[in-house]
C-alpha cells in the first residue's frame, strides 16, 4: 500500500541499468531538477529494451532501489513530453507487473517464422 501524497515520476529515456544507486541519484537530479530531493517521491527508470526497471526513492537514511527483471515481458511507458512523466500508484503497479504480458520472440524464432512464410508461398511463375 502506497502512502498518501507519494509522487511517482517515470524517466521516459532509456537508462543504463548498470548504474548504481549513486549513479541513479545523479540521474534523478539531472532529469527531475528541483524535485530530486523530495522524500515523498519514487523515480522509475527503464532500460532500452524495456524489460528491466529500477525504482529509486529517498528516505531519512538515504537512497534505496528496487530492481525488477520482467521475464519475457516489456514495459509500456505512458506518453509524455520533456523525457519524464508523473503517474499514479495503479499505473506503477501495472509497470511492475510488466503490463503487456506478451511473450517476446527471440531472433531465432523470428527468422524461423520468416522462413516458413517464404517456403509456404507459391512460386511467382
MARZAMAR-880474 format. One line per field, with one value per atom (N, C-alpha, C): chain; x, y, z; atom name. Coordinates in pm, 1 decimal, decimal comma, padded with zeros to 6 digits. Layout:
MARZAMAR-880474
chaine: c(A ...)
x: c(X ...)
y: c(Y ...)
z: c(Z ...)
atome: c(CA ...)
This chain:
MARZAMAR-880474
chaine: c(A A A A A A A A A A A A A A A A A A A A A A A A A A A A A A A A A A A A A A A A A A A A A A A A A A A A A A A A A A A A A A A A A A A A A A A A A A A A A A A A A A A A A A A A A A A A A A A A A A A A A A A A A A A A A A A A A A A A A A A A A A A A A A A A A A A A A A A A A A A A A A A A A A A A A A A A A A A A A A A A A A A A A A A A A A A A A A A A A A A A A A A A A A A A A A A A A A A A A A A A A A A A A A A A A A A A A A A A A A A A A A A A A A A A A A A A A A A A A A A A A A A A A A A A A A A A A A A A A A A A A A A A A A A A A A A A A A A A A A A A A A A A A A A A A A A A A A A A A A A A A A A A A A A A A A A A A A A A A A A A A A A A A A A A A A A A A A A A A A A A A A A A A A A A A A A A A A A A A A A A A A A A A A A A A A A A A A A)
x: c(00084,0 00000,0 00089,4 00058,9 00137,0 00083,9 00173,8 00128,1 00068,5 -00020,8 -00081,3 00022,7 00003,2 00093,9 00222,0 00236,3 00355,8 00347,8 00451,5 00456,3 00544,7 00505,1 00579,0 00615,3 00744,3 00794,6 00860,3 00836,2 00896,4 00984,5 01110,1 01200,5 01172,8 01134,5 01094,5 01214,1 01329,6 01450,3 01510,8 01576,7 01641,5 01754,4 01768,4 01871,3 01957,3 02086,8 02179,6 02154,0 02112,4 02078,5 02201,9 02320,8 02442,2 02469,4 02396,4 02416,5 02378,8 02460,9 02437,4 02337,1 02313,8 02223,7 02276,7 02407,8 02467,7 02449,3 02471,0 02452,8 02309,1 02215,8 02073,9 02030,8 02087,3 02051,3 02101,4 02215,8 02263,1 02170,2 02121,4 02026,8 01896,9 01854,6 01734,3 01754,0 01870,3 01897,4 01905,4 01962,3 01973,9 01838,5 01757,9 01632,2 01514,9 01515,4 01399,2 01425,0 01547,1 01580,4 01543,7 01464,0 01432,5 01351,6 01286,9 01205,9 01290,6 01420,3 01507,4 01523,5 01508,5 01531,2 01404,0 01293,9 01169,4 01180,7 01136,1 01138,4 01009,0 00910,7 00781,7 00764,8 00868,9 00861,1 00936,7 00887,1 00954,6 00997,4 01113,5 01165,6 01187,4 01123,2 01127,2 01212,7 01307,2 01394,6 01381,2 01381,3 01375,2 01494,1 01528,0 01638,1 01588,8 01679,6 01646,9 01546,1 01562,5 01469,7 01339,3 01334,3 01215,4 01172,2 01270,4 01239,5 01296,0 01355,4 01407,9 01376,6 01352,9 01331,1 01386,9 01418,8 01465,0 01378,8 01340,0 01263,7 01352,8 01373,6 01460,9 01378,1 01404,2 01336,4 01431,1 01402,4 01485,3 01407,3 01475,9 01416,6 01517,3 01487,0 01572,3 01715,1 01733,4 01865,5 01942,8 01880,1 01947,9 01860,4 01925,0 01854,4 01839,0 01728,1 01704,3 01662,3 01681,3 01647,7 01579,0 01482,9 01416,6 01450,3 01499,6 01535,1 01438,4 01377,1 01278,2 01318,4 01329,0 01353,5 01223,1 01168,5 01039,8 01066,2 01040,4 01067,1 00977,5 01034,3 00960,8 00856,8 00856,6 00759,9 00833,1 00761,1 00818,2 00725,4 00785,1 00709,8 00657,8 00533,1 00475,1 00469,7 00547,1 00554,0 00443,1 00397,5 00296,6 00357,6 00273,4 00321,5 00349,2 00449,7 00482,4 00590,0 00596,2 00699,2 00809,1 00917,9 01037,2 01099,9 01082,2 01154,6 01112,4 01000,5 00954,3 00804,1 00744,1 00600,6 00570,8 00462,5 00418,1 00301,2 00302,4 00195,9 00139,5 00031,2 -00027,0 00013,5 -00030,2 00009,1 -00041,0 -00159,7 -00211,6 -00129,9 -00085,8 -00000,9 00134,9 00188,0 00314,0 00297,2 00186,2 00158,0 00157,5 00097,3 00095,8 00236,1 00316,7 00454,7 00532,0 00515,4 00588,2 00542,4 00419,3 00369,0 00409,8 00457,9 00500,1 00394,8 00283,3 00173,5 00130,0 00214,4 00168,0 00145,2 00219,9 00209,5 00222,3 00294,0 00316,3 00455,1 00461,5 00591,0 00669,9 00791,1 00874,3 00939,5 00964,2 01025,6 01174,1 01250,8 01394,4 01420,5 01542,5 01579,2 01563,1 01599,7 01587,4 01442,2 01349,2 01207,4 01155,1 01200,8 01158,7 01209,1 01335,2 01392,3 01320,9 01293,7 01224,1 01083,9 01010,9 00877,2 00884,5 00985,1 01000,9 01030,7 01114,5 01146,4 01022,7 00941,4 00819,5 00725,1 00716,0 00629,9 00678,2 00808,6 00866,1 00851,5 00875,2 00865,6 00722,9 00624,6 00483,8 00419,0 00487,6 00431,4 00453,4 00358,2 00370,5 00471,3 00542,2 00638,3 00565,7 00631,8 00566,7 00536,8 00586,6 00562,8 00447,2)
y: c(-00116,7 00000,0 00124,2 00216,4 00338,9 00446,0 00518,2 00627,6 00741,6 00817,0 00931,4 01039,1 01111,1 01220,3 01177,0 01048,5 00997,5 01029,2 01091,3 01124,7 01022,4 00983,6 00882,9 00943,5 00946,9 01002,6 00891,7 00892,2 00793,7 00866,8 00823,2 00876,3 00799,9 00870,7 00805,5 00766,1 00825,8 00790,3 00663,9 00586,1 00463,8 00497,0 00414,5 00431,6 00306,6 00325,7 00214,0 00146,6 00020,3 -00050,0 -00090,8 -00066,0 -00093,1 00017,8 00126,8 00238,3 00197,5 00238,7 00208,3 00307,1 00295,0 00387,4 00529,7 00545,9 00678,4 00735,1 00652,1 00697,1 00732,2 00652,8 00682,2 00807,4 00830,3 00952,4 01075,5 01064,2 01174,2 01192,7 01081,0 01088,6 01155,3 01130,5 01195,4 01346,6 01389,9 01533,6 01595,6 01522,5 01574,2 01582,3 01477,2 01469,1 01538,5 01540,3 01591,3 01722,5 01770,0 01900,8 01921,5 02024,3 02063,3 01958,6 01868,4 01765,5 01650,4 01652,9 01540,1 01514,9 01612,9 01595,4 01563,3 01543,8 01510,3 01374,5 01364,5 01235,1 01158,4 01221,7 01156,7 01130,8 01078,2 01054,2 00926,5 00859,2 00743,6 00783,3 00735,7 00764,8 00632,8 00615,0 00488,9 00507,7 00413,4 00413,4 00278,9 00279,5 00156,0 00149,6 00027,7 00011,9 00026,7 00015,5 00037,0 -00065,0 -00191,9 -00296,5 -00297,4 -00220,3 -00206,9 -00337,7 -00421,9 -00545,7 -00546,4 -00434,1 -00418,1 -00277,2 -00265,7 -00132,8 -00123,1 -00000,6 00029,6 00142,5 00127,4 00229,4 00281,1 00410,3 00474,5 00566,9 00567,3 00659,5 00703,3 00819,7 00877,1 00874,0 00836,8 00839,9 00900,8 00901,3 00968,9 00915,1 00786,4 00724,9 00733,5 00775,4 00784,2 00732,8 00683,7 00633,5 00481,9 00431,3 00287,5 00260,0 00134,2 00099,2 -00037,5 -00049,2 -00175,3 -00206,9 -00328,0 -00369,7 -00478,7 -00462,9 -00558,9 -00607,5 -00739,6 -00802,2 -00867,0 -00824,4 -00875,2 -00991,8 -01112,4 -01232,4 -01240,9 -01218,3 -01232,5 -01126,2 -01019,2 -00911,9 -00780,1 -00681,1 -00547,7 -00443,5 -00337,5 -00227,3 -00136,7 -00095,9 00003,5 00133,7 00232,2 00359,1 00453,4 00536,3 00636,2 00743,8 00816,0 00925,8 01047,4 01124,1 01246,6 01323,2 01451,1 01532,7 01560,3 01613,3 01650,3 01531,4 01410,3 01294,4 01239,7 01287,7 01237,3 01255,8 01180,0 01188,2 01148,3 01197,5 01162,0 01064,1 00957,5 00856,6 00835,0 00756,3 00724,7 00583,4 00543,3 00414,4 00296,4 00305,3 00194,3 00176,7 00286,6 00276,9 00217,5 00250,1 00190,4 00040,5 00000,8 -00141,3 -00214,5 -00152,9 -00213,2 -00221,5 -00117,7 -00120,7 -00235,4 -00253,8 -00358,9 -00498,4 -00510,5 -00639,7 -00668,5 -00568,0 -00588,5 -00555,0 -00504,7 -00452,3 -00540,5 -00564,1 -00624,1 -00774,1 -00843,8 -00989,3 -01060,8 -01000,8 -01061,6 -01123,3 -01247,4 -01314,8 -01260,9 -01219,8 -01168,5 -01284,9 -01267,3 -01372,2 -01346,7 -01454,4 -01442,7 -01423,1 -01384,9 -01365,8 -01495,2 -01605,2 -01736,5 -01766,9 -01735,4 -01759,2 -01670,8 -01547,3 -01456,4 -01506,5 -01548,8 -01599,6 -01727,5 -01815,0 -01939,7 -01912,3 -01820,2 -01786,0 -01724,6 -01642,8 -01581,9 -01688,2 -01785,1 -01893,4 -01976,1 -02004,7 -02081,9 -02005,5 -01876,0 -01794,0 -01795,3 -01785,0 -01782,8 -01918,8 -02027,9 -02161,2 -02203,5 -02148,5 -02183,3 -02105,7 -02006,7 -01928,0 -01998,4 -01982,3 -02040,8 -01961,2 -02026,2 -01951,9 -01850,5 -01739,7 -01632,0 -01665,8 -01773,9 -01804,1 -01895,3)
z: c(00000,0 00000,0 00000,0 -00087,7 -00101,4 -00005,8 00059,6 00145,8 00064,7 00126,4 00058,4 00033,4 -00075,2 -00107,4 -00175,8 -00202,9 -00269,8 -00418,5 -00472,3 -00614,9 -00685,7 -00806,4 -00883,0 -01017,0 -01047,3 -01172,2 -01253,7 -01384,9 -01475,1 -01575,2 -01586,3 -01687,7 -01816,9 -01922,0 -02047,1 -02134,1 -02109,4 -02184,6 -02124,8 -02208,8 -02162,6 -02065,6 -01963,2 -01861,7 -01856,9 -01839,2 -01825,5 -01691,1 -01692,5 -01569,7 -01489,9 -01542,6 -01465,4 -01364,6 -01374,4 -01281,1 -01139,9 -01045,9 -00905,5 -00847,4 -00718,3 -00650,1 -00662,6 -00647,4 -00658,5 -00800,0 -00902,1 -01040,2 -01071,5 -01020,0 -01042,3 -00966,3 -00847,2 -00774,6 -00849,7 -00916,3 -01001,2 -01121,1 -01177,2 -01288,5 -01245,0 -01122,5 -01069,4 -01066,6 -01016,9 -01009,3 -01148,2 -01245,6 -01382,1 -01451,2 -01439,6 -01514,1 -01446,9 -01313,8 -01243,0 -01170,4 -01168,9 -01114,0 -00969,1 -00942,1 -00805,6 -00731,3 -00801,7 -00737,9 -00684,7 -00713,7 -00681,7 -00533,2 -00451,2 -00308,1 -00230,5 -00300,6 -00231,7 -00165,3 -00041,9 00026,2 00002,8 -00055,2 -00080,9 -00229,9 -00294,5 -00437,7 -00474,6 -00579,1 -00638,8 -00779,2 -00821,5 -00954,5 -01025,5 -01140,8 -01215,4 -01339,7 -01360,8 -01477,0 -01547,7 -01681,9 -01759,9 -01854,9 -01895,9 -01989,6 -02132,9 -02228,2 -02369,8 -02422,0 -02383,1 -02428,7 -02350,8 -02243,3 -02158,0 -02094,0 -02062,9 -01993,0 -01850,8 -01809,6 -01674,8 -01626,0 -01498,6 -01443,8 -01303,3 -01265,2 -01130,3 -01075,6 -00950,2 -00880,2 -00768,2 -00765,9 -00667,5 -00580,0 -00450,2 -00361,3 -00250,1 -00196,4 -00090,3 00040,3 00145,9 00279,4 00374,9 00502,0 00600,4 00602,4 00578,9 00586,0 00454,6 00346,5 00217,3 00104,1 -00002,1 -00120,0 -00112,7 -00165,2 -00179,1 -00322,1 -00365,6 -00503,3 -00508,3 -00598,4 -00629,3 -00774,0 -00799,3 -00935,7 -00977,9 -01094,8 -01143,7 -01281,6 -01298,8 -01428,5 -01470,7 -01583,7 -01631,2 -01725,6 -01679,1 -01757,8 -01879,9 -01997,4 -02122,0 -02147,7 -02070,2 -02088,8 -02106,2 -02153,3 -02171,9 -02113,9 -02065,3 -02006,0 -02116,6 -02105,6 -02194,8 -02117,0 -02161,5 -02089,6 -02133,3 -02042,4 -02079,4 -02167,8 -02238,6 -02322,5 -02236,5 -02279,5 -02207,0 -02280,4 -02252,6 -02314,8 -02213,2 -02258,9 -02181,5 -02109,1 -02160,8 -02111,1 -01977,1 -01923,1 -01794,5 -01783,0 -01695,1 -01674,0 -01529,4 -01476,9 -01342,2 -01355,7 -01276,2 -01282,0 -01142,6 -01134,1 -01004,7 -00961,9 -00843,1 -00786,8 -00869,1 -00926,2 -01007,3 -01135,0 -01194,4 -01313,3 -01277,6 -01161,0 -01116,8 -01097,0 -01041,3 -01022,9 -01156,4 -01257,6 -01391,1 -01449,7 -01427,8 -01476,2 -01412,2 -01282,3 -01211,6 -01252,0 -01300,5 -01347,2 -01490,4 -01562,5 -01699,4 -01801,0 -01760,6 -01841,4 -01956,7 -02054,8 -02179,2 -02170,6 -02089,3 -02076,4 -02209,8 -02304,2 -02434,9 -02434,6 -02470,7 -02475,0 -02593,2 -02569,4 -02677,3 -02750,1 -02877,7 -02957,5 -02972,6 -02969,9 -02991,8 -03140,4 -03172,9 -03313,5 -03391,6 -03330,0 -03395,6 -03430,3 -03339,7 -03366,0 -03478,5 -03485,6 -03592,3 -03727,3 -03734,1 -03859,1 -03902,5 -03807,4 -03838,4 -03894,8 -03834,9 -03884,2 -04023,0 -04050,0 -04182,3 -04287,6 -04252,8 -04348,4 -04381,3 -04281,3 -04305,4 -04397,9 -04379,0 -04463,7 -04606,9 -04628,2 -04763,1 -04829,8 -04758,7 -04820,2 -04847,1 -04777,4 -04798,2 -04911,2 -04966,3 -05076,0 -05208,2 -05297,8 -05430,9 -05512,3 -05603,9 -05688,3 -05775,6 -05809,5 -05883,2 -06030,1 -06086,1 -06227,5 -06251,7)
atome: c(N CA C N CA C N CA C N CA C N CA C N CA C N CA C N CA C N CA C N CA C N CA C N CA C N CA C N CA C N CA C N CA C N CA C N CA C N CA C N CA C N CA C N CA C N CA C N CA C N CA C N CA C N CA C N CA C N CA C N CA C N CA C N CA C N CA C N CA C N CA C N CA C N CA C N CA C N CA C N CA C N CA C N CA C N CA C N CA C N CA C N CA C N CA C N CA C N CA C N CA C N CA C N CA C N CA C N CA C N CA C N CA C N CA C N CA C N CA C N CA C N CA C N CA C N CA C N CA C N CA C N CA C N CA C N CA C N CA C N CA C N CA C N CA C N CA C N CA C N CA C N CA C N CA C N CA C N CA C N CA C N CA C N CA C N CA C N CA C N CA C N CA C N CA C N CA C N CA C N CA C N CA C N CA C N CA C N CA C N CA C N CA C N CA C N CA C N CA C N CA C N CA C N CA C N CA C N CA C N CA C N CA C N CA C N CA C N CA C N CA C N CA C N CA C N CA C N CA C N CA C N CA C N CA C N CA C N CA C N CA C N CA C N CA C N CA C N CA C N CA C)
